[in-house]
Each structure stands twice: as C-alpha cells, then as structure tokens.
Amino acid sequence: MADDDKAKIEEQLDAWRTKLDELRVKASLLKMEYRDRQDETVEEVEKHYANAKAKFIELKDAGTAEAGKLGAGFVAAWDAFKQAYDGVTEDEAG
C-alpha cells in the first residue's frame, strides 16, 4: 500500500474517531437531560403523595362529623397522586 493511501486512511480513521467521541458526548448530555427531567417529575409526584398523606392524616384524626368533608379532599388528593404516578410509569413503559 502506498504511503499516500496509508495517510488518507489514517486521516479518515482519525476523523471517524472524532465523530465517535462527539457522539459519545451527545449521548452523555442526553442522559443528563433525561435524568434532570425525571428528577423534576419525581419531585412533582412526591408533592402529590405528601398532599394525599396529609389529607389522610386529617381524615384519620377527624371526628365523625368532619370525616365526610375531609374524605372528599382525601379522595381528590389520592386521585391526583395516582394520576401523576401512573403518568410517570406509563412514560417509562412507552
């Protein structure tokens, strides 16, 4: 093989190494962006959970007369948590 051909091939291999390294950096950045979005989503679901738990504690500690009013608030909080959680787990599956 001629030296000129060897140099061209080596130059092409170096160019592909650079492209491959750039691709690896892009993949790493995408992973970080995905993780950041997931962290935000989990925080939102945790807020719904905390709200549902607080409503349950109110309901558990309430007297019989207050239980009816508080029960509706708990059900709404539970439904909001469940919907948020299901949205996250469906996104992971799809």
Accessible surface in RSA format (square Angstrom, percent):
REM  Atomic radii and reference values for relative SASA: ProtOr
REM  Chains: A
REM  Algorithm: Lee & Richards
REM  Probe-radius: 1.40
REM  Slices: 20
REM RES _ NUM      All-atoms   Total-Side   Main-Chain    Non-polar    All polar
REM                ABS   REL    ABS   REL    ABS   REL    ABS   REL    ABS   REL
RES MET A   1   154.73  80.1  80.22  53.1  74.51 177.4  87.60  74.5  67.13  88.9
RES ALA A   2    58.67  53.9  42.86  66.1  15.81  36.0  53.78  75.7   4.89  13.0
RES ASP A   3   114.51  80.2 105.31 104.8   9.20  21.8  38.23  90.0  76.28  76.1
RES ASP A   4    90.02  63.1  82.48  82.1   7.54  17.8  33.83  79.6  56.19  56.0
RES ASP A   5    66.48  46.6  65.26  65.0   1.22   2.9  10.76  25.3  55.71  55.6
RES LYS A   6   107.32  52.4 102.36  62.8   4.96  11.8  57.18  51.5  50.14  53.4
RES ALA A   7    57.22  52.6  48.37  74.6   8.85  20.1  53.50  75.3   3.73   9.9
RES LYS A   8   128.58  62.7 121.90  74.8   6.68  15.9  76.72  69.1  51.86  55.2
RES ILE A   9    82.95  47.2  80.81  60.2   2.13   5.1  82.93  59.7   0.02   0.0
RES GLU A  10   109.95  63.1 108.80  82.3   1.15   2.7  29.83  57.7  80.12  65.4
RES GLU A  11   127.92  73.4 122.20  92.5   5.72  13.6  41.56  80.4  86.35  70.5
RES GLN A  12    91.90  51.4  89.95  65.7   1.95   4.6  38.15  81.2  53.75  40.8
RES LEU A  13   112.79  62.8 108.24  77.4   4.55  11.4 108.42  76.1   4.36  11.7
RES ASP A  14    88.34  61.9  84.32  83.9   4.02   9.5  28.76  67.7  59.58  59.4
RES ALA A  15    42.87  39.4  33.62  51.9   9.25  21.0  41.58  58.6   1.29   3.4
RES TRP A  16   142.64  57.2 140.60  68.1   2.04   4.8 129.36  69.0  13.28  21.5
RES ARG A  17   126.02  52.9 122.38  62.4   3.64   8.7  63.34  86.6  62.68  38.0
RES THR A  18    73.37  52.2  70.79  71.8   2.58   6.2  46.81  62.9  26.56  40.1
RES LYS A  19   110.67  54.0 105.25  64.6   5.43  12.9  62.36  56.1  48.32  51.5
RES LEU A  20    77.38  43.1  74.33  53.2   3.05   7.7  76.86  54.0   0.51   1.4
RES ASP A  21    65.82  46.1  64.54  64.2   1.28   3.0  26.46  62.3  39.36  39.3
RES GLU A  22    94.92  54.5  91.35  69.1   3.57   8.5  36.22  70.1  58.70  47.9
RES LEU A  23   111.14  61.9 109.62  78.4   1.52   3.8 110.76  77.8   0.39   1.0
RES ARG A  24   161.56  67.8 155.05  79.0   6.51  15.5  64.04  87.5  97.52  59.1
RES VAL A  25    88.78  58.4  85.92  77.8   2.86   6.9  88.78  77.1   0.00   0.0
RES LYS A  26   129.47  63.2 127.77  78.4   1.69   4.0  72.31  65.1  57.15  60.9
RES ALA A  27    44.85  41.2  40.23  62.1   4.61  10.5  43.44  61.2   1.41   3.7
RES SER A  28    54.11  45.7  52.75  70.4   1.36   3.1  23.87  50.8  30.24  42.4
RES LEU A  29    85.05  47.4  84.89  60.7   0.16   0.4  84.89  59.6   0.16   0.4
RES LEU A  30   116.29  64.8 113.15  81.0   3.14   7.9 113.49  79.7   2.80   7.5
RES LYS A  31   147.91  72.2 140.53  86.2   7.38  17.6  88.32  79.5  59.59  63.5
RES MET A  32    83.24  43.1  83.24  55.1   0.00   0.0  52.38  44.5  30.86  40.9
RES GLU A  33    90.87  52.2  88.21  66.7   2.66   6.3  34.35  66.4  56.52  46.1
RES TYR A  34   111.96  52.3 111.96  63.7   0.00   0.0  90.27  67.8  21.69  26.7
RES ARG A  35   131.42  55.2 129.61  66.1   1.80   4.3  58.30  79.7  73.11  44.3
RES ASP A  36    73.01  51.1  71.07  70.7   1.94   4.6  22.12  52.1  50.89  50.8
RES ARG A  37   136.34  57.2 134.95  68.8   1.39   3.3  65.31  89.3  71.04  43.1
RES GLN A  38    41.83  23.4  41.74  30.5   0.09   0.2  15.45  32.9  26.38  20.0
RES ASP A  39    71.12  49.8  68.56  68.2   2.56   6.0  19.61  46.2  51.51  51.4
RES GLU A  40   117.14  67.3 110.27  83.4   6.87  16.4  41.36  80.0  75.78  61.9
RES THR A  41    48.19  34.3  43.82  44.4   4.37  10.4  25.70  34.5  22.49  34.0
RES VAL A  42    67.61  44.5  67.29  60.9   0.32   0.8  67.61  58.7   0.00   0.0
RES GLU A  43   101.06  58.0  98.89  74.8   2.17   5.2  29.91  57.8  71.16  58.1
RES GLU A  44    83.55  48.0  82.90  62.7   0.65   1.5  34.20  66.1  49.35  40.3
RES VAL A  45    16.90  11.1  16.90  15.3   0.00   0.0  16.90  14.7   0.00   0.0
RES GLU A  46   100.33  57.6  97.18  73.5   3.16   7.5  36.03  69.7  64.30  52.5
RES LYS A  47   135.96  66.3 126.44  77.6   9.52  22.7  81.43  73.3  54.53  58.1
RES HIS A  48    51.31  28.0  49.58  34.5   1.73   4.4  34.09  35.1  17.22  20.0
RES TYR A  49   108.55  50.7 108.55  61.8   0.00   0.0  79.76  59.9  28.79  35.5
RES ALA A  50    57.43  52.8  50.17  77.4   7.26  16.5  53.54  75.4   3.89  10.3
RES ASN A  51    68.36  47.1  62.61  60.5   5.75  13.8  20.13  48.4  48.24  46.6
RES ALA A  52     3.53   3.2   3.13   4.8   0.39   0.9   3.47   4.9   0.05   0.1
RES LYS A  53   104.00  50.7  97.76  60.0   6.24  14.9  53.27  47.9  50.73  54.0
RES ALA A  54    48.19  44.3  42.72  65.9   5.47  12.4  46.94  66.1   1.25   3.3
RES LYS A  55    65.41  31.9  64.85  39.8   0.56   1.3  18.06  16.3  47.35  50.4
RES PHE A  56    89.13  44.6  89.13  55.2   0.00   0.0  89.13  54.0   0.00   0.0
RES ILE A  57    74.69  42.5  74.69  55.6   0.00   0.0  74.69  53.8   0.00   0.0
RES GLU A  58    79.52  45.7  71.55  54.1   7.97  19.0  36.85  71.3  42.67  34.8
RES LEU A  59    43.86  24.4  37.64  26.9   6.23  15.7  37.64  26.4   6.23  16.8
RES LYS A  60   132.14  64.5 100.41  61.6  31.73  75.6  60.50  54.5  71.64  76.3
RES ASP A  61   107.15  75.1  72.22  71.9  34.93  82.6  32.69  76.9  74.47  74.3
RES ALA A  62    24.72  22.7   0.83   1.3  23.88  54.3   6.26   8.8  18.46  48.9
RES GLY A  63    41.57  51.3   0.00   N/A  41.57  51.3  37.10 101.8   4.47  10.0
RES THR A  64   133.57  95.0 113.29 114.9  20.28  48.3  80.93 108.7  52.65  79.6
RES ALA A  65    94.14  86.6  64.70  99.9  29.44  67.0  76.69 108.0  17.45  46.2
RES GLU A  66    93.96  53.9  93.84  71.0   0.11   0.3  29.56  57.2  64.40  52.6
RES ALA A  67    33.82  31.1  31.34  48.4   2.47   5.6  31.52  44.4   2.30   6.1
RES GLY A  68    60.24  74.3   0.00   N/A  60.24  74.3  45.23 124.1  15.01  33.6
RES LYS A  69   165.35  80.7 144.46  88.6  20.89  49.7  99.84  89.9  65.50  69.8
RES LEU A  70    49.65  27.7  47.67  34.1   1.99   5.0  48.90  34.3   0.75   2.0
RES GLY A  71    16.21  20.0   0.00   N/A  16.21  20.0  16.16  44.4   0.05   0.1
RES ALA A  72    69.02  63.5  55.10  85.0  13.92  31.7  62.33  87.8   6.69  17.7
RES GLY A  73    25.91  32.0   0.00   N/A  25.91  32.0  23.12  63.5   2.79   6.3
RES PHE A  74    43.57  21.8  43.57  27.0   0.00   0.0  43.57  26.4   0.00   0.0
RES VAL A  75    83.85  55.2  83.12  75.2   0.73   1.8  83.85  72.9   0.00   0.0
RES ALA A  76    63.03  57.9  51.07  78.8  11.95  27.2  57.78  81.4   5.24  13.9
RES ALA A  77     5.75   5.3   1.02   1.6   4.73  10.8   4.77   6.7   0.98   2.6
RES TRP A  78   116.39  46.7 116.39  56.3   0.00   0.0  97.05  51.7  19.34  31.4
RES ASP A  79    79.87  55.9  75.68  75.3   4.19   9.9  27.65  65.1  52.22  52.1
RES ALA A  80    35.84  33.0  28.37  43.8   7.46  17.0  33.30  46.9   2.54   6.7
RES PHE A  81    31.90  16.0  31.90  19.8   0.00   0.0  31.90  19.3   0.00   0.0
RES LYS A  82    96.17  46.9  96.17  59.0   0.00   0.0  66.94  60.2  29.23  31.1
RES GLN A  83   140.73  78.7 130.73  95.5   9.99  23.8  43.98  93.6  96.75  73.4
RES ALA A  84    23.68  21.8   9.42  14.5  14.26  32.4  21.23  29.9   2.45   6.5
RES TYR A  85   105.18  49.1 105.18  59.8   0.00   0.0  65.36  49.1  39.83  49.1
RES ASP A  86    43.25  30.3  43.24  43.0   0.01   0.0  13.48  31.7  29.77  29.7
RES GLY A  87    30.68  37.8   0.00   N/A  30.68  37.8  29.64  81.3   1.04   2.3
RES VAL A  88    17.07  11.2  15.48  14.0   1.59   3.8  16.46  14.3   0.61   1.7
RES THR A  89    47.24  33.6  41.14  41.7   6.10  14.5  32.55  43.7  14.69  22.2
RES GLU A  90   119.18  68.4 109.30  82.7   9.89  23.5  43.78  84.7  75.40  61.6
RES ASP A  91   112.99  79.1  91.52  91.1  21.47  50.8  28.24  66.5  84.74  84.5
RES GLU A  92   111.97  64.3  77.37  58.5  34.60  82.4  29.39  56.8  82.58  67.4
RES ALA A  93    96.05  88.3  52.19  80.5  43.85  99.8  63.64  89.6  32.41  85.8
RES GLY A  94    98.58 121.6   0.00   N/A  98.58 121.6  49.99 137.2  48.59 108.8
END  Absolute sums over single chains surface
CHAIN  1 A     7819.2       6908.0        911.2       4688.0       3131.1
END  Absolute sums over all chains
TOTAL          7819.2       6908.0        911.2       4688.0       3131.1
